[in-house]
Amino acid sequence: MPFARTRICQSCYRGHLDGLNVLSTGAHPKECSECHTSYQALRDRAGLQPEDVATMDCHNEDGIYRFMCRKCSRAYVRKRAELYGPTEFGHKLGLS
């Protein structure tokens, strides 16, 4: 389907809408957009208490918002050195 000046599949579009929902409401993401591990599984894996919130990172990939678990986010940042490298964040990671 058309999206911005490109095309996007329905699955990616639904993920983008989920990302917008998280950003606008403060709700937690349903899952990691990369490995598809559910939010609850990430919480369980981290051994969080019921009142604790699992941490996920948000990336804007070509206009699409994606929430990723920390493991997938670290790998994504390294793959996108051209984007993050010239930033203070990228410099601290040694990407520049």
Helices and strands as residue ranges (DSSP letters): E 2-3, E 6-7, H 10-25, H 39-46, E 57-61, E 64-68, H 70-79, H 81-84, H 88-93
